[in-house]
Amino acid sequence: MNSRNIRNGYNILTALVVALLTLATSASAQMNEAEMLVDRTTGEMLTLIDEAKSYVDEDPERFYVAVEALLNPVIDFPRFARSVMAAYYKRATPEQRERFAEGFKWSLVRTYALALTEFNDGGVTVVPSDRPPQRPDRASVKQEIRSSGEIYPVIYSMSRSPDGEWRVQNIIINGINMGLTYRNQFASAVNDPAYGGDMDRIIDGWVASIGTIETGTGGATAGDSAQSTDQAAQGASRS
């Protein structure tokens, strides 16, 4: 092979690498920071789900603890929980708020994990927004889960925290507003005469009953997983 052919081959290879890098950069440039965070976290979640196939049936708590570790830096669980308690947050003591937030966190972790697990054989993509955000510290990230010819939308309501990082404040899965659903459930528990207005009993009863929310994607229904959620929380506190 003469030097001209070598040089031409090198130029072609260089052009191909530049083209691929440009394509990758253009794809990333279409997403804002919040969208890239959701896209990256979802990819890590799907990898975790794939790895968990070898043990999840025998040790589901291990799976949920791993999911919590992945989501904890991304989801603002305390703020999410505070919005669920709404006006009743001020009536609770700091210990009650903490206990509520912990129970809420594990229910949300389980619901979200089950929703993705159900469709880990399909495609999950972030849909870049075609309009600039109305506020620089707020974002709404849309995701689509495709499986068996169906498209299930997921919307993440996000805000930029004081440390500059984006975090999720609410999730809407297949039209089910998780924050609003939990808020309505908790308000019903507060007004349930069986608890007599006792905040400790209200929180304990609510946490024990919520389990997971039916998202319409084939996941478990509310209340059938409270025991596993409690076990996962206990496993996290031991680790």
C-alpha positions as CSV (number, residue, x, y, z in Angstrom):
1,M,0.0,0.0,0.0
2,N,1.5,3.3,-1.1
3,S,1.7,6.5,1.1
4,R,-1.2,8.1,-0.7
5,N,-3.6,5.2,0.0
6,I,-2.5,5.2,3.6
7,R,-3.0,9.0,3.9
8,N,-6.4,8.7,2.2
9,G,-7.4,5.9,4.6
10,Y,-6.3,7.9,7.6
11,N,-8.3,10.9,6.4
12,I,-11.4,8.8,5.9
13,L,-11.0,7.3,9.4
14,T,-10.5,10.8,10.9
15,A,-13.5,12.1,9.1
16,L,-15.6,9.2,10.4
17,V,-14.5,9.8,14.0
18,V,-15.2,13.5,13.8
19,A,-18.7,12.7,12.3
20,L,-19.5,10.3,15.1
21,L,-18.3,12.7,17.8
22,T,-20.3,15.5,16.2
23,L,-23.4,13.3,16.1
24,A,-23.0,12.4,19.8
25,T,-22.5,16.0,20.7
26,S,-25.5,17.1,18.7
27,A,-27.7,14.5,20.4
28,S,-26.5,15.6,23.8
29,A,-27.0,19.3,22.9
30,Q,-30.6,18.7,22.2
31,M,-31.2,17.9,25.9
32,N,-30.9,20.4,28.7
33,E,-29.2,19.5,32.0
34,A,-32.4,18.2,33.7
35,E,-33.1,16.0,30.7
36,M,-29.6,14.6,30.6
37,L,-29.8,13.8,34.3
38,V,-33.1,11.8,33.8
39,D,-31.6,10.1,30.7
40,R,-28.4,9.1,32.6
41,T,-30.3,7.9,35.7
42,T,-32.7,5.9,33.6
43,G,-29.8,4.2,31.8
44,E,-28.2,3.3,35.2
45,M,-31.6,2.1,36.5
46,L,-32.1,-0.2,33.5
47,T,-28.6,-1.6,34.0
48,L,-29.4,-2.3,37.6
49,I,-32.7,-4.0,36.7
50,D,-30.8,-6.2,34.2
51,E,-28.2,-7.1,36.8
52,A,-30.9,-7.8,39.4
53,K,-32.6,-10.5,37.3
54,S,-30.2,-13.1,38.8
55,Y,-31.3,-12.4,42.4
56,V,-34.4,-10.3,42.6
57,D,-36.8,-13.2,43.0
58,E,-34.9,-14.6,46.0
59,D,-33.8,-11.3,47.5
60,P,-36.1,-8.4,46.4
61,E,-35.1,-6.2,49.3
62,R,-31.6,-6.1,48.0
63,F,-32.9,-4.8,44.7
64,Y,-35.0,-2.0,46.3
65,V,-32.1,-1.0,48.5
66,A,-29.9,-0.7,45.4
67,V,-32.7,1.4,43.6
68,E,-32.9,3.7,46.6
69,A,-29.2,4.3,46.6
70,L,-29.4,5.2,42.9
71,L,-32.4,7.5,43.2
72,N,-31.6,9.2,46.5
73,P,-29.2,11.8,45.0
74,V,-31.7,12.5,42.2
75,I,-35.1,12.7,43.9
76,D,-35.7,15.3,46.6
77,F,-37.5,12.9,48.9
78,P,-37.9,15.2,51.9
79,R,-39.4,18.0,49.7
80,F,-41.6,15.5,47.9
81,A,-42.8,14.1,51.2
82,R,-43.5,17.5,52.6
83,S,-45.7,18.3,49.6
84,V,-47.6,15.1,50.2
85,M,-48.3,16.0,53.8
86,A,-49.3,19.5,52.6
87,A,-51.0,21.5,55.4
88,Y,-50.6,18.6,57.8
89,Y,-46.8,19.0,57.7
90,K,-46.9,21.8,60.3
91,R,-49.0,19.6,62.7
92,A,-46.4,16.9,62.8
93,T,-43.3,16.8,65.0
94,P,-39.8,16.5,63.5
95,E,-39.7,12.8,64.3
96,Q,-43.1,12.2,62.7
97,R,-42.0,14.1,59.6
98,E,-38.9,12.0,59.3
99,R,-40.8,8.8,59.8
100,F,-43.4,9.8,57.2
101,A,-40.7,10.8,54.7
102,E,-38.9,7.4,55.2
103,G,-42.1,5.4,54.6
104,F,-43.0,7.5,51.7
105,K,-39.6,7.2,50.1
106,W,-39.7,3.4,50.1
107,S,-43.2,3.3,48.6
108,L,-42.1,5.7,45.8
109,V,-38.9,3.7,45.2
110,R,-40.8,0.5,44.8
111,T,-43.5,1.9,42.6
112,Y,-41.0,3.6,40.2
113,A,-38.8,0.5,40.1
114,L,-41.7,-1.8,39.3
115,A,-42.9,0.5,36.6
116,L,-39.5,0.4,34.8
117,T,-39.1,-3.4,35.5
118,E,-42.3,-4.1,33.8
119,F,-41.0,-2.6,30.6
120,N,-37.3,-3.2,30.7
121,D,-37.5,-5.2,27.4
122,G,-38.8,-2.1,25.6
123,G,-37.4,1.3,24.8
124,V,-37.1,4.1,27.3
125,T,-36.3,7.5,25.8
126,V,-36.3,11.1,27.0
127,V,-38.2,13.5,24.7
128,P,-36.3,16.8,24.5
129,S,-38.4,19.9,25.1
130,D,-39.0,22.1,22.1
131,R,-39.4,25.2,24.2
132,P,-37.3,27.0,26.7
133,P,-38.2,26.6,30.4
134,Q,-40.4,29.4,31.8
135,R,-38.1,29.6,34.9
136,P,-34.4,28.8,35.0
137,D,-34.8,26.8,38.3
138,R,-37.7,24.7,37.1
139,A,-38.0,21.9,34.5
140,S,-40.5,19.4,33.3
141,V,-38.8,16.4,31.7
142,K,-40.9,14.0,29.5
143,Q,-39.9,10.4,29.0
144,E,-41.6,7.7,26.9
145,I,-41.6,4.0,27.7
146,R,-42.3,1.9,24.6
147,S,-43.4,-1.7,24.9
148,S,-45.6,-4.0,22.8
149,G,-46.7,-1.2,20.5
150,E,-47.8,1.0,23.4
151,I,-46.3,4.3,24.7
152,Y,-46.4,5.0,28.4
153,P,-45.5,8.6,29.2
154,V,-43.5,9.6,32.4
155,I,-43.2,13.3,33.4
156,Y,-40.7,14.4,36.0
157,S,-41.2,17.8,37.7
158,M,-37.8,19.0,38.6
159,S,-36.2,22.0,40.4
160,R,-32.6,23.2,40.9
161,S,-31.6,22.9,44.5
162,P,-29.4,25.5,46.3
163,D,-26.3,23.4,45.6
164,G,-27.0,23.8,41.9
165,E,-28.1,20.2,41.2
166,W,-31.4,19.2,39.6
167,R,-33.7,17.0,41.6
168,V,-37.1,15.4,41.0
169,Q,-40.0,16.8,43.1
170,N,-42.9,14.8,41.5
171,I,-43.5,12.1,39.0
172,I,-46.4,11.4,36.7
173,I,-46.5,7.8,35.4
174,N,-48.9,7.0,32.6
175,G,-51.2,9.9,33.7
176,I,-51.0,9.0,37.4
177,N,-49.8,12.0,39.4
178,M,-47.8,10.3,42.2
179,G,-47.6,13.3,44.4
180,L,-51.3,14.2,44.1
181,T,-52.3,10.6,44.6
182,Y,-50.2,10.2,47.7
183,R,-51.5,13.6,49.0
184,N,-55.1,12.5,48.6
185,Q,-54.4,9.2,50.3
186,F,-52.8,10.9,53.3
187,A,-55.6,13.5,53.6
188,S,-58.1,10.6,53.7
189,A,-56.1,8.9,56.4
190,V,-56.0,12.2,58.4
191,N,-59.8,12.4,58.2
192,D,-60.4,8.7,59.0
193,P,-62.2,8.6,62.4
194,A,-60.5,5.2,63.1
195,Y,-57.3,7.1,63.8
196,G,-58.9,9.7,66.0
197,G,-56.7,12.5,64.8
198,D,-53.6,10.9,66.3
199,M,-50.8,11.8,63.9
200,D,-48.6,8.8,65.0
201,R,-51.4,6.4,64.2
202,I,-52.2,8.2,61.0
203,I,-48.6,8.0,59.7
204,D,-48.2,4.4,60.8
205,G,-51.5,3.3,59.2
206,W,-50.8,5.2,56.0
207,V,-47.3,3.9,55.6
208,A,-48.5,0.3,56.3
209,S,-51.3,0.6,53.7
210,I,-49.9,2.4,50.7
211,G,-47.5,-0.2,49.3
212,T,-47.4,0.8,45.7
213,I,-49.6,2.8,43.4
214,E,-51.2,1.2,40.4
215,T,-49.8,3.1,37.4
216,G,-51.6,1.2,34.7
217,T,-48.4,-0.3,33.4
218,G,-48.8,-3.7,34.9
219,G,-47.1,-2.9,38.2
220,A,-48.4,-4.0,41.6
221,T,-51.5,-2.4,43.1
222,A,-51.6,-0.2,46.2
223,G,-51.3,-2.1,49.4
224,D,-49.9,-5.4,48.3
225,S,-46.3,-4.6,49.0
226,A,-46.2,-2.8,52.3
227,Q,-44.4,-5.7,53.9
228,S,-41.6,-5.8,51.3
229,T,-41.3,-2.0,51.6
230,D,-40.9,-2.2,55.3
231,Q,-38.3,-4.9,54.9
232,A,-36.4,-2.9,52.4
233,A,-36.3,0.1,54.8
234,Q,-35.1,-2.1,57.6
235,G,-32.4,-3.5,55.3
236,A,-31.3,0.0,54.5
237,S,-31.0,1.0,58.1
238,R,-28.8,-2.0,58.8
239,S,-26.5,-1.3,55.9
